[in-house]
Amino acid sequence: MIDRLELLDAYSAAVMGAVEMVGPSVVQLAVRLPGAPVQAAAADDPADGRQGSGSGFVVTKDGFIVTNSHVVHGAEEIRVTLPDGREFPARLVGDDPDTDLAVVRIHAHGLSAAVLGDSAQLRPGRLVVAIGNPYGFQATVTAGVVSAIGRTLRAGSGRLIEQVIQTDAALNPGNSGGPLVLPADGGGEVIGVNTAMVRSGQNLCFAIPASTAIRVTAELIRSGRISRSAIGMHGHGVPLLRTVVRFHGLTQDHALFVTAVAPASPAHAAGLSAGDYIIACAGEQVLSQDDLFRVLTRHPAATPLQLSVLRGATRVELTVVPTQR
């Protein structure tokens, strides 16, 4: 029988190892939006609603820092405080509201940089550690387990973030943008970027997976933005009548009902009209606007895509050439 004290010692050692490895890279961000007074505001509880703070972590020794888009989006001024107390003005390199990720940079060298790991290897039940600055309390550590993987989360832009990690490692306002760390021998790797919690729940917390962060932050550092395709239409998922499903031999019972098509858009040029039902794009079933976004994300702009559309009792095949959104 394993001694309980040994188990607790092993647990503590794992958490401390993760903190010792990643903690020196975790920073605090103070943000001022246009129109806010210059003086600092209390973290995540500004009196005028125009100031706030969050967390981030250094990913390169020369000052690139990953955080959440919702922490820095639209900021007029960003200041970064390192664990050793040094404070630097920061420049927004780029942010992506669709994945709630952003990169800022400070002019500093020789910083301690965290390593983004392989979030695809996560399994429910794995021990994880969250480090951040909730309510301005620097270098706060909480621990828990991976509650679930493969969740979806609605970004502020309206798009779904996929493969989100759910954890019960406690998060609070100010933790946003901080690392979710997987303890390992000799330290740990960042396997998620803490982004949200259900305030009315008990430790229902979420992190953007490192696999997404690696791809998005690399593109933000390289070009300052994320390129995505768009066709210029609006719609919503609706159920199809059983007679329609049987008549067309469909394997789906929902489709994307087109409510509006922008003038001079790729959708308009392709012949798409309000009142059409999109059932597939590029050979993939489309049941909702999110499904269409997902397909467009995987195909670069200017790539011709086949749209399968129901128009009245007729099935129509259209070719649309997306533009960059």
N, C-alpha and C positions, 0 to 999 in steps of 0.2 A: 504493500500500500504506500502510495506517495505521500510524504509528509506535507501537511498543509503549509507549513512555514516555508518549505522549499518552493512550493508552487507560488506563494506570494513573493518570495525573493526573485524568482524567475520573471514574474509579471513586472515587478518593479524595475528589474534590470533591463527588460525590453523597452519599457516606457522611457526610462532615463537615457538609454542608449540612443533612442530616436530623438529625444530632446537635445542631447549633446551634439548630435550630428547636424540636425536641421535648425535648431533654435538660433544659432548665430546668423542665419540667413533671413530670419523673419523680421520684417520692418513694420512700422506704423506709418500710415498715410493720413495727413491732415489736408482736407480739401476745402477750398473756398469757391463758391459759384458766383457768377456775375451778379453784382448788386449787393453782395454781403459785406458787412463791415470788416475791417482788417483784423481786429482782435480775434483771438482764437475762441472757438465755441466748444461746448461740452460735446464729447464724442457721441455721435449718432442721436443727439438730442439738442440740436441747435435752437436757440430761442427764435430766430427769424426764419428757420427752415432752409437757409442757404449755405450752411456749413455742416461739416460732418467729418467722420474719420473711418478708416477701415484698416485692413491688413494687407500684406503682400509678402513676397519672398524673392530674394535675389537668385537669378538663374545664371548669371555670368559674372565673373570677377571684376569686369569693368563697368558694372552698374545697371544692367538691365534687370527689371523687376516685374514679376507677374502679379496681377491683382484682378479684381472683378471690374467689368465695364461699368456696372451701376455705382461703383465707388468713385470713379473718376470722370465719367461721361459728362461733358459740358463744363468741366472745371476751369475756372479762371486762374487758379493757383493751386499747386500741389506741393506739399512739403513732406519729406521722408525723414523719419527718425530711426537710426540704426540701434541695434541692441546696446551698443556702447555709449549711447547718448548723443552721438554726433547727428546734426540735422543738416539736410541738404534741400535746396529747391529741386524739383523734378520736372522733367519735360514729358508730356504725353507722346509716346511713340506711335501708338495706334490702339483703337479699341474696337471690339466686335460685339455689339449688343445681342446678336443672334446666338452667341454662345456664352455671353456674359463674361468675356475675358478681355483683358487689356494689358498693355505693356507700357511702363514708364521707365525713364532712365535718369540716373543721377551721375554727376561728374565725380566719380570716385574709383579707385583702383585697389586691387588686392583684397577685395571683399570675399566673404565666405559665401559660396554658391551652393544651393541645393541641387539635387539630382532628381529629375523627373523619371519615374520608374514605369513599369509595365502594368497598367491597370487592368489589362485583359486577363491577367492571371488571378485576379481577386476572386474570392469565394465568400459567401455569407458565413459569418462567424469569425472571420479573421480579426485579430486585434489591430486597431488603428488609433492614432494619436492626432489630435487637432491642436495647433498652436496659433495664437492670434492675440488680438488686443481688444477684447470685448469691453465696451463702455470706457475705453481708454486705459484699461488696466493692462500694461504691457506684459508680453511674454507669458500669457496665461495658457496653461496646459490642461487639456481634458483628454480622457481616454475612453474607448468603447469598442464596439465591434462593427463590422460591416453588416448592416441589417438586411440589405438587399442590393442587388445589382440590376442594371438594365432598366432603371426607372426613366421616365420622361418628365421634363420640367418645362413649364412655359416661360420663355425669356421675356424680358420687358418689351422686346420688339414684336412679340406675338408669335414668334416661331418656337417650335419645340426643340429643346436640347435633349439629345438621346444618350443612352447608356449612362445615365446619372447614377452615382453611388449614394445609397441611403445608409446613414450611420446613426448610432445613438450616442456618439461622442458629442457632448453638449456644445452647442454654438449659441452665441448671443450677438446682438447688434455690435458691430465692430470686428467680429471674426471674419467678415466677408473678405475674400481674397487671400486668406491665410492658407497654409498647407495642411492637407490631410496626409499623415505619414504612416507608412507601413514599417513597423520595427523589423530589424533584421540583424544578423550577427555584425557587431561592430558599428551599428548605427541604423540608418533607415533611408528610404527613398520616398519622395513625394508621389503619391498615387492619385491625388485629387486636389482640386482647388475649392475650398469651402465657399458656398455661395448662398445658401438659404436655409431657413428653418421654419417649421410650422409653429407659429407663436402660441396657438391655442392647444398644441399637443405636448406630449412629454418626450423630449429628445428625438423628435422626427426631423433629422437634419440631412442636408444634401450637399454633394460635392461634384463638380465637373470632373470627369475622369482625366487622368494624365495623358491618355492617348489623344484626346481632343486638345488638351492644352499644348502638347508638343507640336501638333500640326498648326494650330492657330497662332501660337506665339512666334513660331518660326516665320510664318508669313507676315505677321505684324512687324517683326524686327526687320524683315527683308524689304517690305514695301509699304508698311504703315496702314494697310487695310486688307480686308478679305474680299476677294472677287467672287461674286455669286451671280447666277443666271436668273433672269426674270422674263416673263412673257407679257405682262401687262393686263391681268384680268383679276377679278374678284369672284368668290363663290363660297359655297358651303356644302358640306356633305349631306346628302338626303337619301332616304331609302327608295329603292326602285320597286315598282309594282311587280308582283309575281308573274303576271302575264308578260311583262317586258323582259324579265329575266329568262323565262322559258322561250319566248319568241326568238331572242337573239342568242340563246344557248350560253348565257353568261354563268360564270362561277362565282359571281359576287352579287350581293343584294343591295349595295350602296354605290353611289357615284357622286362626282363633284358637279353640283348645279351651278352654272355660270350666271352670276347676277349682273355683271358689268364687264365691259371690255374697253380698255383705254383707246382713244383715237390714236392712229399712227403708231400703235404698239405692234410687236411681233404677233400677238394673238389676233389683232385686227387684220394684219397682212395675211395671216394664214387662213382667214375666213371664219374664225370662231365668232359666235354671236351669243348675246344674252339669251338665256332659255335653253342653250345646249347643255348636255350632260357629258362630262368627260369621264370615260370609264378606264382609260389607260394612257400612259405616256411612256414612250421609249420601250414599249412591251411590258411595262410594269403596271399592275392594277392601281387605279386611283379611286380612293373612297372618300377623300376629304382634301381640303386645301393643304393640310400638313403632308399628305402623301405626295402631292405635286411638288411642294417645296423640297421634299426629300429627294425626289428624282432630279429636280433642277440643280440641287447642290452637287450631285455626282457628275453633272455634265457641264463642261465649260461653255461660256458664251460663244455664239456663232456656230455651235454644233447643231445641225438639223435634227429635230426630234419628231417622231411620229405621234400624233394625237388621235386616239380612237374616241369618236364622239357619237352620241345618240341625239338625233335631231328628228323629233316626231317619231315616226315608225321606222326611220332609216338610220342605218349605221354609216357614218362618214369617217373617212381617213384624211386627216389634215397634216401638213408638214409645217412646223413652226421652227423658226430660228431665233432662239433666245438672245437677248442682249445682256450686257453687264448691268447688274442692279446698282 
